[in-house]
Amino acid sequence: MQKYQRKNSACYIGALVFVLISTVFAVILQFFKGGVLDYAIAGDITATIQNGGLLIGFILGEVLFYYCYKRLSARFSVGCMRLLKHDIFERILRQDYVTYKEQQQGAYVAKYTNEADMINSRYFQMLPLFWEILLKIVFVSLALFILDWRIALITLLLLTTPLYIPKLIEKRLQEAQTEYLKAVEDNLAKVSDWLSGFEIIKNFSIEQQILLRFDQSNTWAMDKLLRDTVLGAAAQLITTLISYLSYFIVLACSAWLVLSGAFSAGDFFVAIGMIDQLSYPLISLAEIIRQLIAVKPSCAAMAQFLSQSDGGTHSKSLPCIQKEICYDGVSFGYTSDRLLLQNFSFTAQMGRKYLIKGPSGCGKTTAVNLLLRYYDVTSGRITLDGLPISQYSDTYSAMTVVRQEAVLFHDTLRNNLTMYRDVGDDMLMETLKSLGLDRFANLQSLDAVITENGANLSGGEKKRICLARALLRDTSVLILDEPLANLDENTAKRIEDLLLSISGKLLLVVSHQFTEEKLHLFDGVVTLGAQ
Ligand SMILES: Nc1ncnc2c1ncn2[C@@H]1O[C@H](COP(=O)(O)OP(=O)(O)OP(=O)(O)O)[C@@H](O)[C@H]1O
């Protein structure tokens, strides 16, 4: 987390300077308060007014500098939070796809929202506050020493005892917070899972059952929150009680000094003001220390998440494929006891079209996923233009994949097609028309926003838009995983013809429903899982 502090150090240091000046003003004005009282009792009107004027001046100064401090400390915590969220999102995006899929989406959302917010409120916001309070304690203590060393010593001895409370229950505080964050992460993962299956929940009318499970998970998370809060409240209660007790002891000592003639009324007034100034910061300091201690494991876990490597030990990025892709005696299984592909050999040449077919579950998608470097082969090798695929970090630069499920972003049709690259409108409209999407081939439609994952489009339209997006990317290899699934007969036929008309790139189509009569139009048909 220190990285974020460093990057926002200007605001941090500025905040500390302002709070330092504000604290000095706050301490000095205490003396003017005592002066006003003493001069008023002595009947010296001029000195009373002079002291009063200075008092007002210092009060205004304190408030103004305190405001500047608050502004800069807010800038500091917001700046840190902005960078932290950027890093979390960047870390998620930089993972390889297989590692990303290992966790549920909700877990990532929890990291981005709940855990980041916790670090913000309990660490970034606490840091300037810690210094504010510490400076106040140091300066007020110094002023108390100037006023009377005995009162200063008693005050410091008694009022600092609450500071040790958080340290005594440090382990339990940290455990409570870690458990709470874990429970929220689990809960969010479940919620995002249920929401992604919204239609199934409605269709099967299982709202009640889901709600029941939600309540279990939510109650679990909230119980953890309660434990965290209650533990904090207990620590705060002990701290406050000790502080008040200490306060009254110091008050009694000051009163005794007045009775013994060592203190004037003004001195007593100043001393009480100082002790007031000290007691609240000391209670707050105990609370800040409690929060800083409790949040430590969350900061460490976040730092570890952010520092994890991207997953790839391979470094080279794939240049354009010129000649061929070759599976050479490839065997692969997700587990060692079941090989999906056994001694699979197949060569695909650039500019040609291939169909991979076979029964469900035989490993068609797996075979193309090996090309995307999602997994390493168990034995054999895959080569690209004669070079082993294992030397490349990924193959995305040369291959575009279109999956069975159409994925569209909540953005304009244009951006969904171009994926934020510069592509001329004519080209976009031409591609849309070639896929039978004539009704979208106009400027108004291109600029219209597609609602979340294309809720305002039919399944076939979404699929064809995804296909148009892949064609527009123009990589040397195009992989289509079940491009005909969920399409009506006419659209499926149209897509089949369009796929067969594609030229100038290597086309790998994974499908078990391509029209038999058209199979001869492929340059090669590979059947997986044939007994
Ligand atoms: N990430 C994974 N981890 C473990 N097993 C997996 C994984 N992905 C797929 N499998 C298993 O591998 C087998 C082949 O899956 P794959 O998706 O390659 O088949 P497919 O031939 O494309 O099937 P379909 O035509 O139904 O899409 C299946 O039994 C599946 O359960």
Ligand as a Chemical Component Dictionary entry (heavy atoms), coordinates in Angstrom:
data_LIG
# 
_chem_comp.id                   LIG 
_chem_comp.type                 NON-POLYMER 
_chem_comp.pdbx_formal_charge   0 
_chem_comp.three_letter_code    LIG 
# 
loop_
_chem_comp_atom.comp_id 
_chem_comp_atom.atom_id 
_chem_comp_atom.alt_atom_id 
_chem_comp_atom.type_symbol 
_chem_comp_atom.charge 
_chem_comp_atom.model_Cartn_x 
_chem_comp_atom.model_Cartn_y 
_chem_comp_atom.model_Cartn_z 
_chem_comp_atom.pdbx_ordinal 
LIG N1  N1  N 0 -11.777 -26.659 -17.828 1  
LIG C1  C1  C 0 -12.102 -27.935 -17.772 2  
LIG N2  N2  N 0 -11.707 -28.693 -16.732 3  
LIG C2  C2  C 0 -12.012 -30.010 -16.661 4  
LIG N3  N3  N 0 -12.740 -30.663 -17.592 5  
LIG C3  C3  C 0 -13.165 -29.963 -18.659 6  
LIG C4  C4  C 0 -12.877 -28.565 -18.800 7  
LIG N4  N4  N 0 -13.422 -28.152 -19.969 8  
LIG C5  C5  C 0 -14.027 -29.226 -20.523 9  
LIG N5  N5  N 0 -13.874 -30.303 -19.725 10 
LIG C6  C6  C 0 -14.356 -31.656 -20.012 11 
LIG O1  O1  O 0 -13.728 -32.101 -21.194 12 
LIG C7  C7  C 0 -14.639 -32.817 -22.004 13 
LIG C8  C8  C 0 -14.628 -32.247 -23.413 14 
LIG O2  O2  O 0 -15.123 -30.941 -23.372 15 
LIG P1  P1  P 0 -15.193 -30.063 -24.697 16 
LIG O3  O3  O 0 -15.874 -28.788 -24.340 17 
LIG O4  O4  O 0 -13.867 -29.992 -25.309 18 
LIG O5  O5  O 0 -16.111 -30.983 -25.582 19 
LIG P2  P2  P 0 -16.852 -30.665 -26.982 20 
LIG O6  O6  O 0 -16.532 -31.789 -27.869 21 
LIG O7  O7  O 0 -16.515 -29.320 -27.453 22 
LIG O8  O8  O 0 -18.356 -30.738 -26.496 23 
LIG P3  P3  P 0 -19.671 -29.974 -27.054 24 
LIG O9  O9  O 0 -19.886 -30.384 -28.453 25 
LIG O10 O10 O 0 -20.730 -30.491 -26.156 26 
LIG O11 O11 O 0 -19.402 -28.509 -26.879 27 
LIG C9  C9  C 0 -15.981 -32.726 -21.325 28 
LIG O12 O12 O 0 -16.214 -33.986 -20.674 29 
LIG C10 C10 C 0 -15.848 -31.644 -20.322 30 
LIG O13 O13 O 0 -16.550 -31.940 -19.155 31 
# 
loop_
_chem_comp_bond.comp_id 
_chem_comp_bond.atom_id_1 
_chem_comp_bond.atom_id_2 
_chem_comp_bond.value_order 
_chem_comp_bond.pdbx_ordinal 
LIG N1  C1  SING 1  
LIG C1  N2  SING 2  
LIG C1  C4  DOUB 3  
LIG N2  C2  DOUB 4  
LIG C2  N3  SING 5  
LIG N3  C3  DOUB 6  
LIG C3  C4  SING 7  
LIG C3  N5  SING 8  
LIG C4  N4  SING 9  
LIG N4  C5  DOUB 10 
LIG C5  N5  SING 11 
LIG N5  C6  SING 12 
LIG C6  O1  SING 13 
LIG C6  C10 SING 14 
LIG O1  C7  SING 15 
LIG C7  C8  SING 16 
LIG C7  C9  SING 17 
LIG C8  O2  SING 18 
LIG O2  P1  SING 19 
LIG P1  O3  DOUB 20 
LIG P1  O4  SING 21 
LIG P1  O5  SING 22 
LIG O5  P2  SING 23 
LIG P2  O6  DOUB 24 
LIG P2  O7  SING 25 
LIG P2  O8  SING 26 
LIG O8  P3  SING 27 
LIG P3  O9  DOUB 28 
LIG P3  O10 SING 29 
LIG P3  O11 SING 30 
LIG C9  O12 SING 31 
LIG C9  C10 SING 32 
LIG C10 O13 SING 33 
# 
